[in-house]
Amino acid sequence: MSTSSATTTDVVALQNVVGGRRTDAADGRTTDVIDPSTGERYATAPLSTAEDVDAAFRAAADAFPGWRDATPGERQLALLRVADAIEARAEEFVQVESRNTGKPLALVRSDEVPPSADELRFFAGAARVLEGLSAGEYMRGHTSWVRREPIGVVGQVTPWNYPLMMAIWKVAPALAAGNTVVLKPSDTTPASTLLLAEVAGEFLPPGVLNVVCGDRGTGRAIVEHPVPAMVSITGSVRAGMEVAGSAARDVKRVHLELGGKAPVVVFGDADLAVAAEGIAGAGYYNAGQDCTAATRVLVHESVHADFVAALAEQARATRTGRPDEDVAFGPVNNEGQLGRVMGFLDRLPDHADVVAGGRRQGDVGWFHEATVVDGLRQDDEAVQDEIFGPVITVQTFRDEEEAVRLANGVRYGLSSSVWTTDHGTALRMSRALDFGVVWINTHIPFVSEMPHGGFKHSGYGKDLSMYGFEDYTRIKHVMSAF
């Protein structure tokens, strides 16, 4: 994935982590890793093949019996030590993740590394509080009870928008439940995941957590391999469909988080200044590269003009720039993604109006201005498809019924929000919105204790919470005659 602007100065050679050892790809091939804030190569990573994936799954399978048989308390202690080590090396993670993604250092330091440690600690504790039906005599002369067990070896694929946090979201519940893991990070952002594997390797038995780098072919090899009993990915709808189809042929369990197109419904009684500030913050955070981003606004026609003016003002005040600058967000992740964002804007219909932003910023790195597009209609491409960039679209609605119809009128069902001062409106909308998360007068906060996951083409399965933990377990009924 090298580009014409790549250089070879101070290039870091990243390696897979398999069976507790750092390894190159078996055939020695690599891909370039590009700093999105400069467009220059700063590292190489293994381009792993089916042979490398097989070695990782053999290591995971060998490690599984010992990790499965570890007590919940032993698994908890190991994960707590990993969390402590992340905090002890927090600044190293900050620097690596920022270089990995182009994100502002200050935001990684405050918003990403601390939650990563917290999520590990949550699942470490969850390992010791599994609940189920009590044992009982449901048939005369027999006692029944339920065992929750780890599934086995799990294959996982993570995206490039939150490389470290998405790796934690995947591996923490899987490991806490007693599974072993082979994980492939995105080919554009492998560095922080490899650092996580290095740190975790100090406390986990060899082979419990394995990381193999590579491209789509590598991910396909993970899904198609016969060893994993479950595959879990966060990615595009296209990727999820391919994974589900492939896994079905081997009857693997599948956990999918596939993106979103979050409706943000602003009623006429909302505090418009507060709503505009909150929506801009949640829409432009991480350059809009968030499946839950507040990027599809539906505003009541009575306050449309005032709200668009307030949102445009927020956009013009929202700065993007290099990681070491005082900015709200950094570049989009890669050159192809910048082209995708600009393509949506180039193809806007005549009835759409770009009221703020709309352009690439500078000619070094992959920066794009915070953008607001008004006047869109329900069938427009920018409303129906995930842009995954710093672009907020605006539509209007006449009444609550139309708001629900427009909000639900996309193939995604991941997250949504309602902005109103009326309690009844908020409760009715929270019931009617066909999305896995509904925020009221806020958008985008997460906590480890609450589930995250969607409906429809946004996939199935939950991240975070006890629901996410249970997804990595299987249920066994045991019955004994007496």
C-alpha positions as CSV (number, residue, x, y, z in Angstrom):
1,M,0.0,0.0,0.0
2,S,2.9,2.4,-0.7
3,T,2.2,5.8,-2.2
4,S,4.2,8.1,-4.3
5,S,4.9,10.3,-1.3
6,A,6.3,7.6,0.8
7,T,9.9,7.9,2.0
8,T,12.3,5.4,3.6
9,T,13.7,7.6,6.4
10,D,13.6,6.0,9.9
11,V,11.3,3.2,8.8
12,V,10.3,0.9,11.7
13,A,10.0,-2.9,10.9
14,L,6.9,-4.2,12.7
15,Q,6.5,-7.9,13.3
16,N,3.6,-10.3,14.0
17,V,3.3,-11.8,17.5
18,V,2.6,-15.5,17.3
19,G,3.0,-17.9,20.2
20,G,4.6,-15.2,22.3
21,R,7.3,-14.5,19.7
22,R,7.8,-11.7,17.2
23,T,7.9,-13.1,13.7
24,D,8.1,-11.9,10.1
25,A,5.7,-13.2,7.4
26,A,6.9,-16.6,6.3
27,D,7.7,-15.4,2.8
28,G,9.2,-12.1,4.0
29,R,6.7,-9.8,2.3
30,T,5.7,-6.6,3.9
31,T,3.3,-3.6,3.4
32,D,4.1,0.0,4.0
33,V,2.5,1.8,6.9
34,I,1.8,5.5,6.2
35,D,1.5,8.4,8.6
36,P,-1.8,10.1,7.5
37,S,-0.7,13.5,8.8
38,T,2.3,13.6,6.4
39,G,1.5,10.9,3.7
40,E,5.0,9.4,4.4
41,R,5.9,5.9,5.2
42,Y,7.1,5.4,8.7
43,A,6.9,1.6,9.1
44,T,6.6,-1.7,7.4
45,A,4.4,-4.6,8.6
46,P,4.2,-8.2,7.6
47,L,2.0,-9.2,4.7
48,S,0.8,-12.4,6.3
49,T,-0.4,-15.3,4.2
50,A,-2.4,-18.4,5.0
51,E,0.8,-20.1,6.3
52,D,1.2,-17.3,8.9
53,V,-2.4,-17.5,9.9
54,D,-2.2,-21.2,10.3
55,A,0.8,-20.9,12.6
56,A,-1.1,-18.4,14.7
57,F,-4.1,-20.6,15.0
58,R,-1.9,-23.6,15.9
59,A,-0.4,-21.5,18.7
60,A,-3.8,-20.4,19.9
61,A,-5.2,-24.0,19.8
62,D,-2.2,-25.2,21.8
63,A,-2.7,-22.5,24.4
64,F,-6.4,-22.9,24.7
65,P,-6.6,-25.9,27.2
66,G,-4.4,-24.2,29.7
67,W,-6.1,-20.8,29.5
68,R,-9.6,-22.4,29.5
69,D,-8.7,-24.3,32.7
70,A,-7.3,-21.2,34.4
71,T,-9.6,-20.0,37.2
72,P,-11.6,-16.8,36.6
73,G,-9.5,-15.2,39.3
74,E,-6.3,-16.1,37.5
75,R,-7.6,-14.7,34.2
76,Q,-8.7,-11.6,36.0
77,L,-5.3,-11.0,37.6
78,A,-3.6,-11.4,34.2
79,L,-5.9,-8.9,32.6
80,L,-5.6,-6.4,35.4
81,R,-1.8,-6.6,35.1
82,V,-2.2,-5.8,31.4
83,A,-4.3,-2.8,32.2
84,D,-1.8,-1.6,34.8
85,A,1.0,-2.0,32.2
86,I,-0.9,0.0,29.6
87,E,-1.3,2.8,32.2
88,A,2.4,2.6,33.1
89,R,3.3,2.9,29.4
90,A,0.5,5.3,28.6
91,E,2.6,7.9,26.9
92,E,4.2,5.3,24.6
93,F,0.7,4.1,23.6
94,V,-0.3,7.8,23.0
95,Q,2.7,8.4,20.7
96,V,2.3,5.1,18.8
97,E,-1.5,5.5,18.3
98,S,-1.2,9.1,17.2
99,R,1.5,8.2,14.6
100,N,-0.6,5.2,13.6
101,T,-3.7,7.4,12.9
102,G,-2.8,11.1,12.8
103,K,-5.1,11.8,15.8
104,P,-4.3,14.7,18.1
105,L,-2.0,13.6,20.9
106,A,-4.1,15.4,23.5
107,L,-7.3,13.4,22.5
108,V,-5.5,10.1,22.5
109,R,-4.1,10.9,25.9
110,S,-7.4,11.8,27.4
111,D,-10.0,9.9,25.4
112,E,-8.5,6.6,24.2
113,V,-5.8,5.2,26.4
114,P,-7.6,5.6,29.8
115,P,-10.8,3.9,28.5
116,S,-8.8,1.1,27.0
117,A,-7.4,0.3,30.5
118,D,-10.8,0.7,32.0
119,E,-12.4,-1.7,29.6
120,L,-9.8,-4.3,30.3
121,R,-10.5,-4.0,34.0
122,F,-14.3,-4.2,33.5
123,F,-13.9,-7.5,31.6
124,A,-11.4,-8.8,34.1
125,G,-14.0,-8.4,36.8
126,A,-16.7,-9.8,34.5
127,A,-14.8,-13.1,34.4
128,R,-15.8,-13.7,38.0
129,V,-19.5,-12.8,38.0
130,L,-21.0,-15.0,35.3
131,E,-24.7,-15.6,36.2
132,G,-27.2,-18.2,35.0
133,L,-30.2,-20.3,36.1
134,S,-29.9,-21.9,39.4
135,A,-29.6,-25.7,39.6
136,G,-32.9,-27.4,40.1
137,E,-35.1,-30.5,39.7
138,Y,-37.1,-29.7,36.5
139,M,-37.8,-33.4,36.0
140,R,-38.4,-35.9,38.8
141,G,-35.3,-37.8,39.9
142,H,-33.0,-35.5,37.9
143,T,-31.0,-32.3,38.7
144,S,-30.2,-29.9,36.0
145,W,-27.7,-27.0,35.8
146,V,-26.1,-24.8,33.2
147,R,-22.5,-24.3,32.5
148,R,-21.1,-21.3,30.7
149,E,-17.9,-22.2,28.9
150,P,-15.4,-20.4,26.6
151,I,-16.2,-21.0,22.9
152,G,-12.6,-22.0,22.0
153,V,-10.2,-20.2,19.6
154,V,-11.6,-16.9,18.2
155,G,-10.5,-15.1,15.1
156,Q,-10.9,-11.3,15.1
157,V,-10.5,-8.4,12.7
158,T,-10.3,-4.8,13.8
159,P,-10.7,-1.5,11.8
160,W,-8.5,1.5,11.5
161,N,-10.6,4.2,13.1
162,Y,-9.8,3.2,16.7
163,P,-7.1,0.6,16.4
164,L,-6.2,0.3,20.1
165,M,-9.7,0.6,21.6
166,M,-11.3,-1.7,19.0
167,A,-8.5,-4.3,19.8
168,I,-9.4,-4.0,23.5
169,W,-13.1,-4.3,22.7
170,K,-12.4,-7.6,20.9
171,V,-9.8,-9.3,23.0
172,A,-10.8,-8.3,26.5
173,P,-14.1,-10.2,26.7
174,A,-12.8,-13.1,24.6
175,L,-9.8,-13.6,26.9
176,A,-11.7,-13.0,30.1
177,A,-14.1,-15.7,29.1
178,G,-11.2,-18.2,28.6
179,N,-10.9,-18.1,24.8
180,T,-7.6,-17.7,22.9
181,V,-7.4,-15.2,20.1
182,V,-5.8,-14.6,16.7
183,L,-6.4,-11.0,15.7
184,K,-5.7,-9.1,12.5
185,P,-5.5,-5.3,12.8
186,S,-6.2,-3.0,9.8
187,D,-3.3,-2.9,7.3
188,T,-3.1,0.9,7.7
189,T,-2.9,0.9,11.5
190,P,-1.2,-2.1,13.0
191,A,1.3,-0.4,15.3
192,S,-0.7,0.1,18.5
193,T,-2.2,-3.4,18.3
194,L,1.2,-4.9,18.1
195,L,2.3,-2.8,21.1
196,L,-0.7,-4.2,23.0
197,A,0.3,-7.8,22.1
198,E,3.9,-7.0,23.3
199,V,2.6,-5.7,26.7
200,A,0.0,-8.4,27.1
201,G,2.7,-11.0,26.4
202,E,4.4,-10.2,29.7
203,F,1.4,-11.5,31.6
204,L,-0.5,-13.9,29.3
205,P,0.8,-17.5,28.5
206,P,2.3,-17.7,25.0
207,G,-0.3,-18.3,22.3
208,V,-3.2,-16.8,24.3
209,L,-3.1,-13.6,22.2
210,N,-1.7,-13.7,18.7
211,V,-1.6,-10.8,16.2
212,V,-1.0,-11.2,12.5
213,C,-0.8,-8.3,10.1
214,G,-1.8,-8.2,6.6
215,D,-4.5,-7.2,4.0
216,R,-7.9,-8.5,3.1
217,G,-6.4,-11.8,2.0
218,T,-5.1,-12.2,5.5
219,G,-8.4,-11.5,7.0
220,R,-10.1,-14.0,4.6
221,A,-7.6,-16.6,5.7
222,I,-8.6,-16.0,9.3
223,V,-12.3,-16.4,8.6
224,E,-11.8,-19.5,6.4
225,H,-9.4,-21.3,8.7
226,P,-10.9,-24.5,10.3
227,V,-9.7,-23.9,13.8
228,P,-11.6,-20.8,15.1
229,A,-15.1,-21.6,16.5
230,M,-16.0,-17.9,16.2
231,V,-15.0,-14.9,14.1
232,S,-15.6,-11.4,15.2
233,I,-15.1,-8.3,13.0
234,T,-15.7,-4.6,13.0
235,G,-15.8,-3.3,9.5
236,S,-17.9,-2.5,6.5
237,V,-21.2,-4.1,5.5
238,R,-19.5,-5.7,2.5
239,A,-16.9,-7.2,4.7
240,G,-19.5,-8.4,7.2
241,M,-21.5,-10.1,4.5
242,E,-18.4,-11.9,3.2
243,V,-17.5,-13.0,6.7
244,A,-21.0,-14.3,7.5
245,G,-21.1,-16.2,4.2
246,S,-17.7,-17.8,4.7
247,A,-18.4,-18.6,8.3
248,A,-21.7,-20.2,7.5
249,R,-20.0,-22.8,5.4
250,D,-18.2,-24.0,8.5
251,V,-21.0,-23.2,11.0
252,K,-18.8,-20.8,12.9
253,R,-20.3,-18.3,15.3
254,V,-20.1,-14.7,14.0
255,H,-20.0,-11.4,15.8
256,L,-20.4,-8.3,13.5
257,E,-20.3,-4.6,14.0
258,L,-20.6,-3.1,10.5
259,G,-21.0,0.6,10.7
260,G,-23.9,3.0,10.9
261,K,-25.7,6.1,9.7
262,A,-26.9,7.6,12.9
263,P,-29.9,9.9,12.8
264,V,-29.7,12.9,15.0
265,V,-33.3,14.2,15.5
266,V,-33.6,17.8,16.7
267,F,-37.1,18.9,17.7
268,G,-38.3,22.5,17.7
269,D,-38.2,22.8,21.5
270,A,-34.5,21.8,21.8
271,D,-31.9,24.2,23.0
272,L,-30.4,24.9,19.6
273,A,-27.1,26.3,20.7
274,V,-26.5,23.3,23.0
275,A,-27.6,20.9,20.3
276,A,-25.4,22.4,17.6
277,E,-22.3,22.3,19.9
278,G,-23.0,18.7,21.0
279,I,-23.8,17.5,17.5
280,A,-20.7,19.2,15.9
281,G,-18.5,17.6,18.6
282,A,-20.0,14.2,18.0
283,G,-20.0,14.5,14.3
284,Y,-16.5,15.8,13.7
285,Y,-14.8,13.8,16.5
286,N,-12.1,11.5,15.0
287,A,-12.7,13.3,11.6
288,G,-16.2,11.7,11.5
289,Q,-14.6,8.3,11.3
290,D,-16.9,6.7,13.8
291,C,-19.8,4.3,13.1
292,T,-21.8,6.2,15.7
293,A,-20.9,9.7,14.5
294,A,-23.6,12.3,14.6
295,T,-23.4,13.0,10.9
296,R,-27.1,12.7,9.7
297,V,-29.2,15.5,11.2
298,L,-33.0,15.6,11.0
299,V,-34.3,19.0,12.3
300,H,-37.8,20.3,12.6
301,E,-38.7,22.7,9.9
302,S,-39.7,25.4,12.3
303,V,-36.1,25.8,13.6
304,H,-34.2,24.7,10.5
305,A,-32.7,28.0,9.5
306,D,-31.5,28.9,13.0
307,F,-30.1,25.4,13.6
308,V,-28.2,25.3,10.3
309,A,-26.7,28.7,11.0
310,A,-25.6,27.5,14.5
311,L,-24.2,24.3,13.1
312,A,-22.3,26.0,10.3
313,E,-20.8,28.4,12.9
314,Q,-19.6,25.4,14.9
315,A,-18.1,23.8,11.8
316,R,-16.2,26.9,10.9
317,A,-14.8,27.0,14.4
318,T,-13.7,23.4,14.4
319,R,-10.1,23.0,13.4
320,T,-8.2,20.1,11.9
321,G,-4.4,19.8,11.9
322,R,-1.3,17.8,12.9
323,P,-1.3,15.7,16.0
324,D,0.8,18.1,18.0
325,E,-1.5,21.1,17.4
326,D,-4.5,22.3,19.4
327,V,-7.1,20.9,17.0
328,A,-10.4,19.0,17.3
329,F,-9.5,16.3,14.9
330,G,-6.7,15.0,12.6
331,P,-6.6,13.7,9.1
332,V,-8.8,11.0,7.6
333,N,-7.0,7.7,7.8
334,N,-5.7,7.1,4.3
335,E,-5.6,8.5,0.8
336,G,-8.4,6.3,-0.4
337,Q,-10.7,7.4,2.4
338,L,-9.9,11.1,1.6
339,G,-10.9,10.4,-2.0
340,R,-14.1,8.7,-0.8
341,V,-15.1,11.7,1.3
342,M,-14.4,14.1,-1.5
343,G,-16.3,11.9,-3.9
344,F,-19.5,12.2,-1.9
345,L,-19.2,16.0,-2.0
346,D,-18.3,16.0,-5.7
347,R,-21.5,14.0,-6.4
348,L,-23.9,16.1,-4.3
349,P,-27.2,16.8,-6.2
350,D,-28.1,20.3,-7.3
351,H,-30.6,20.8,-4.4
352,A,-27.9,20.3,-1.8
353,D,-26.0,23.3,-0.4
354,V,-22.6,23.2,1.2
355,V,-22.9,25.8,3.9
356,A,-19.6,25.3,5.6
357,G,-16.3,23.6,4.7
358,G,-16.4,21.2,1.8
359,R,-12.7,21.1,0.8
360,R,-9.5,19.3,1.4
361,Q,-7.2,21.2,3.7
362,G,-3.6,21.6,2.5
363,D,-1.6,19.3,0.2
364,V,0.3,17.4,2.8
365,G,-1.4,14.5,4.6
366,W,-5.1,13.7,4.3
367,F,-6.9,16.6,6.0
368,H,-10.4,17.7,5.3
369,E,-12.4,20.6,6.6
370,A,-15.4,20.2,8.9
371,T,-18.3,20.3,6.5
372,V,-22.1,20.9,6.7
373,V,-24.4,20.0,3.8
374,D,-28.0,21.3,3.9
375,G,-31.0,20.6,1.7
376,L,-30.6,16.9,1.3
377,R,-33.4,14.4,0.6
378,Q,-33.9,10.9,1.9
379,D,-32.9,9.1,-1.2
380,D,-29.7,11.0,-1.7
381,E,-26.4,9.0,-1.6
382,A,-25.0,11.2,1.2
383,V,-28.0,10.4,3.4
384,Q,-28.2,6.6,2.7
385,D,-24.5,5.7,2.6
386,E,-21.8,6.0,5.3
387,I,-19.4,8.8,4.4
388,F,-17.0,8.2,7.3
389,G,-15.5,11.6,7.2
390,P,-16.1,15.1,8.8
391,V,-19.3,15.8,6.9
392,I,-22.7,16.5,8.6
393,T,-25.8,16.4,6.5
394,V,-29.1,18.1,7.3
395,Q,-32.7,17.3,6.4
396,T,-36.0,18.7,7.7
397,F,-39.1,17.0,9.1
398,R,-42.7,18.3,9.7
399,D,-43.8,16.1,12.7
400,E,-42.8,13.3,14.9
401,E,-44.2,10.6,12.6
402,E,-42.1,11.9,9.7
403,A,-39.0,12.1,11.9
404,V,-39.3,8.4,12.8
405,R,-39.9,7.4,9.2
406,L,-36.8,9.4,7.9
407,A,-34.6,8.3,10.8
408,N,-35.4,4.6,10.3
409,G,-35.3,4.9,6.5
410,V,-31.7,3.6,6.1
411,R,-30.2,0.1,6.1
412,Y,-28.2,0.7,9.2
413,G,-29.3,0.4,12.8
414,L,-26.4,1.2,15.1
415,S,-27.0,4.4,17.0
416,S,-29.1,7.5,17.1
417,S,-30.0,10.5,19.3
418,V,-32.9,12.7,20.1
419,W,-32.7,16.4,21.1
420,T,-35.7,17.7,22.9
421,T,-36.8,19.2,26.3
422,D,-40.0,17.2,26.2
423,H,-39.9,14.0,28.3
424,G,-42.7,12.3,26.5
425,T,-41.1,13.0,23.1
426,A,-37.9,11.6,24.3
427,L,-39.5,8.4,25.6
428,R,-41.6,7.9,22.4
429,M,-38.6,8.4,20.1
430,S,-36.4,6.1,22.2
431,R,-39.0,3.3,21.6
432,A,-39.6,4.1,17.9
433,L,-36.0,4.5,16.7
434,D,-34.7,1.2,15.3
435,F,-31.2,1.5,16.5
436,G,-29.1,-0.3,19.1
437,V,-28.2,2.9,21.0
438,V,-30.4,5.9,21.6
439,W,-28.9,9.0,23.2
440,I,-31.1,11.8,24.6
441,N,-29.7,15.3,24.5
442,T,-26.2,13.9,24.0
443,H,-24.4,11.8,21.4
444,I,-21.5,9.4,21.4
445,P,-20.5,8.7,25.1
446,F,-19.8,5.1,26.0
447,V,-19.3,3.3,29.2
448,S,-17.9,-0.2,29.8
449,E,-21.0,-1.3,31.6
450,M,-23.5,-0.7,28.8
451,P,-23.8,-2.6,25.5
452,H,-22.9,-1.3,22.1
453,G,-24.2,-3.0,19.0
454,G,-26.7,-2.5,16.2
455,F,-29.6,-3.9,14.1
456,K,-30.2,-4.5,10.4
457,H,-27.1,-4.0,8.3
458,S,-25.1,-2.7,11.3
459,G,-24.7,-6.3,12.3
460,Y,-25.4,-8.4,15.4
461,G,-23.7,-9.1,18.7
462,K,-22.8,-6.7,21.4
463,D,-19.5,-5.0,22.4
464,L,-18.9,-3.9,26.0
465,S,-21.1,-4.8,29.0
466,M,-22.0,-8.3,30.3
467,Y,-23.9,-8.8,27.0
468,G,-20.6,-8.5,25.1
469,F,-18.9,-10.8,27.6
470,E,-21.6,-13.5,27.2
471,D,-21.2,-13.4,23.4
472,Y,-17.8,-15.1,23.9
473,T,-19.3,-18.0,25.9
474,R,-21.3,-21.1,25.1
475,I,-24.1,-22.6,27.2
476,K,-24.1,-26.3,28.2
477,H,-26.9,-28.1,30.0
478,V,-25.9,-30.8,32.4
479,M,-28.4,-33.2,33.9
480,S,-27.8,-35.8,36.6
481,A,-30.1,-38.6,37.7
482,F,-30.3,-39.2,41.5
